[in-house]
């Protein structure tokens, strides 16, 4: 038996994550106030099906210990041996048609054979067809007293509101790194396996927040009742972290000698895809640390965007090494561009609007970038037409606006007052904004920021924030 199945929680005491869900269900079981229909929502592998099985077993247990199954009665034993026919698990992905649900409804009318309740656990319920949902809705509205439903889904938005409104909903969160670490240490102690901290950190980082993945990796790495990080590095041909750091540094500096490192990785038979996965994690961590310190992370975002896209493309690539090499060349081939500015009277003749921040003092910048920081910024190729820069134009007679500086902190504060989302305020910080003859011109330095500014609702929020700052009257339009 795999470790994941062996250590799958068999009572609520061993369900070490989803504290709110666990405590609420325990209270309902203890007070005998369970409802006829539950909806468990959340990312995959966060314990939805496990919790559904625990709930179904506990409310049917003959000798429950408050909110836990006794694990000794014939109900608990038959459930563990998968012999209990009154708890039915259905995969909606393979039972998506209306006839499947009609068959379920017909069988649900019969009383359970050995349990108090006949319980249907329907996994991935969002996969049901429209007609199947309509059929299911009927029995959810008027369920037999001996029937309960537990629905689970990773795509809540695909479940009709009519179904959701008839269920008691629980939202499952992705399992924290701390909880995964605690569970791995518990399994290691139970199995007499020695594991070092670096190995646990590596497993957690590569589990994508999924406990099942973490336990599978844990089991895979066991050698002679121990797991050493040095053994993992050797088995998977992992590149030393110092090389990852050096690679990112050369990438940021557009140093052509980076190709030598790339060639050496290949000649040493290193796992190149795993190396770039480590590079992605390392770059992400660096970006988040700089963001906390309120430093510019434009360069890191650009690298992450291209790397993520490249990593996805390797699934259909004839040669992964070539695909990653193209990505490296794409980064180091981009050279810094300089701003070509003009006076307001010559605004119509501006021909170059790069997506990098202005260096001229006449431009009201949103970041604290100085001339010394230029080489540390990931620059985009220049764009030849002014129309490529999103322009939010204000048609008003308030002439003083064109001469006033745009206080970015105040501007963001006004956006937040209008309930602007985090992504929009960060897009403002990541971009360059300038007031010019009643126009707000935005240079978006990343695709993410550009998407935020092109959103119609966000444009309305921007105009409202500007209006609160310095518009007294007049009609506002968006070009």
Order of alpha helices (4+ residues) and beta strands (2+ residues): alpha-alpha-beta-alpha-alpha-beta-alpha-beta-alpha-beta-alpha-beta-alpha-beta-alpha-alpha-beta-alpha-alpha-alpha-alpha-alpha-alpha-beta-alpha-alpha-beta-beta-alpha-alpha-beta
